[in-house]
Structure formats: structure tokens, C-alpha cells
Amino acid sequence: MEYNNFINDEKIFGVLEHTQKADKSKIDEILTKALELKGISYDDVATLLNVTDEDTLEKLYNTALQIKETIYGNRLVLFAPLYVSNYCSNGCLYCGFRANNTELVRACLTPAEVEKETLAILDQGHKRMLMLMGENHKNCSLDYFIELINKVYSVRNSKGSNIRRVNVEIAPLTDEEFQRLSQVKIGTYTVFQETYHRETYKAMHPYGKKSEYDWRVFVMDRALRNGMNDVGLGALFGLYDYKYEVMGLISHARHLDQEYGVGPHTISFPRIQPAQNAPASHDLKHAVNDQEFKKIVAIVRLAVPYTGMIISTRESVAMRNQLIDMGVSQISAGSRTDVGGYEDEGKHSKDDGVGQFSLNDNRNCGEVIRDVMKAGFVPSFCTGCYRLGRVGADFMDMAKPGLIKLHCLPNALSTLEEYLVDYADEETKKIGEELIARELNDIPSPERRAQTIKYLDRIKKGERDLYF
């Protein structure tokens, strides 16, 4: 299968060079254009990457938040990751799961252990899960992974709660494997390119299947050509120059949109964190500081306005709180990155080296929800789009012009009400009910608002899983 090579070093370096001296009127023009929700040009992205003064950056941040709220409203989706295996056949120099980390205790969860992990995640109030495994099919095959997905869906806790949608982040698959996975009830398929810079990629991945740059960079082409609906991109910031990586991400997003009519459903922004026996995670030649990181997130919101933007617990509480104000629309909460970490909560510290990387936000899900609401955002466990078939091109047709918000806010409020009834303490309930009462006024359709109020009342009376 022939693919168009969408990463062009000459083009990336050239555009970053010739956009270094844009005046403020040009930048204001870009920010105004971005509010039309149609994205911004390649040159515009590079121009914003070269911005350094604080006043202009504040304008950028405010524009990013305005775009996010226009498309998705005031909601913030929450999820939990579940690592089912840490076996890996690759040698990535920045990852604790790397094959030659002989100090790591390897494990692959059994179905019974996955059930226990799922129960622990459900008891935090979660309804969305991201399932991950190390890149070694010998010790955890695709068929076995699919078996574990089905196990997750079968689990209900004492309150009757269940995981309503599993997204997956696993190694690139073959055409045939994607065809099999497309028959499974999942949401988004995610793979991080890590770095779009070929030479850096080669240096950071000395062996294993992952060392093949083209195999990885064209994984989403294989996915979308073989039955997958929604895909998620990501770069690991700190491996190479952040400006190049952003241009690579935008190039990738536009390639998918142009070729398949489906841009990335999500984009993730992990920064390298220390990991056990992973030398590149401790010696960062291209470390991204906080100001640069905030700029990255805001620019991607302008360039790919329809995408879900994800920040993990790699980032500190303070940084996550700031990024929510800059266009982020999804966050993990109460996360563990070690296999079996939820059931064993409390046995490990954040720096014990048993996970894929170190965590910097160790709040549980309830604490995150309370803080999100205090900041004026609506925590959401919504999975309506996946289950009603608003996926792929159909989702893009609603997200790009901002029509998806008519579903997002009502579904966010109904899933928040479930959480308040089933899991919240009294303080959180009070904050949540006051927030719901305010947010109902922001539902633009009187009919949808009235139906949402009916749903909320039915949930208080014991019904669950009511959505639009």
C-alpha cells in the first residue's frame, strides 16, 4: 500500500524560519481568523510557535479557551487508564517498560485480575477507560487483549455501575488485525508517534518493531482503511524541538483529514517524566518549559479546533489546572500506570519506578471532580457519541462547526448527576447540584433543556445511563 509522506523536514524548518518576525497585527489577524473554527494555516501555526511575549501569549490562551467552549462547551471529560501488561519487545530509551529494564517486574493481568482492577476504577466513579499494554504480542496477544476488553464490559460494581466505553492505546497493527479490532466495541484507537523527527526517532528506538519509523507513522492510515472510526494522535514532548513536533502533529492531522475526511478524534500532549532505567527520561536535551508547553496546547486547539485534547497525570495539579483554561477537553483522574496498580493502591508511591513513568497529579477521582467544579467546569463521563454512532466522519460533521455541544453539555450534566448520587460526599454534592442548576441555563435548545431536567429527575429516582 502506497502512502503520501506528509512529514517534510525542508518544509517544516523553512516555515519556522521565515515566520520568526511577525508583527502583532499579523498575530491578531491569526487569532481572529481562528475564531471561525476552521483551523489556521501551516504558516499561521509556525508564526504562533515563534511568539514569546507574555501579552500575546495571554491573547493566544484566551482564544484557545473560547474555541474549546464554542465547540464543546464548559465540559471536561474524565477517564482512567488501565495497564493490563508491561511486557515489551522494544528498547525505547525514555520508557520504564523498555525490554532491557531487567529490574521491572513483568506482568500480564488475568481476566480475574482485570475484573478487580475494573471494580476499583468503577468505585472511583469512572465510566470511561483507556486500556493499554506493552508492545509485545508474544506475552499479551491481540486476541487476549480483546478478551480483556470484553471482560471489562462485563463487570458491574455494587451500585450497578459499568464501564460504558473502552478506548485503546496499543502497538500499531496490521491490516488484518485492524479488521479484527474494528469488530470490537471500542471507542478511539490511539498511538503516539513519540517524535516526528526521523533521526531522533532512530536514536530513541534502537531495536524492536517500534524502531521502524514508517510502520508507526502510517499506522492511522492502516487503521482508517480497515474499519476503525476514530483515532488519536500524540507526540512525546522533550525528545526533540517542540516547534518541530507541533508542526509534525498538525501535518499528521491534516493528512488524515485530507485523505479520509476524518481528522484525529483526540490529540495528547505528554511531556517526558522520569522512568526506571530509561536514560533519555533523565537527560532531556529538548526539555519543554511550562510557558512553551502552554503555548503548544493553545496552538493545537486553534489549528485543530474540533479535536479532543488530552492531558494526563504526568502533569502537576497546578499545570493541569492552567491547561484546562487553554483548551484541554479531556483529563485522566486517579490514574495508575503500573500493572495491577488500582487494587494495590497505597502499596506504591508515585516515584517507586513500577509504572511506565512518574505521575505528578496523585489526586483521586473525587478530588479531581471537586476541583474541576470549583474552577467552574463540568466533569463529564459521557459516552453518548460512541454508542449512538456519532463517530468518524459523522462526528467530524458535528464537531467542526460546533454543533456537538448540544449533546455534550446535557450528557455531561446527566453523568455528573449519576456521580453525585452514587459516589460524592456531601460537600461535592452541594457544589455539583449548584453547578448543574447554573449550567442548565446554558443549554441553547429549550426542548433539550426540558428533557435534560427530566433526565436529571429520573436519575435522582434511581435510573441510570440516560443520554442524548
PyMOL commands that set and color helices and strands:
alter all, ss='L'
color gray80, all
select helices_A, chain A and resi 9-18+24-34+42-49+54-72+111-122+142-154+175-181+198-204+209-211+213-217+219-225+242-260+279-281+290-303+317-324+365-374+384-387+392-399+405-422+426-442+446-460
alter helices_A, ss='H'
color red, helices_A
select strands_A, chain A and resi 75-85+128-133+165-169+188-190+230-234+266-268+308-311+330-332+378-380
alter strands_A, ss='S'
color yellow, strands_A
deselect
rebuild
show_as cartoon
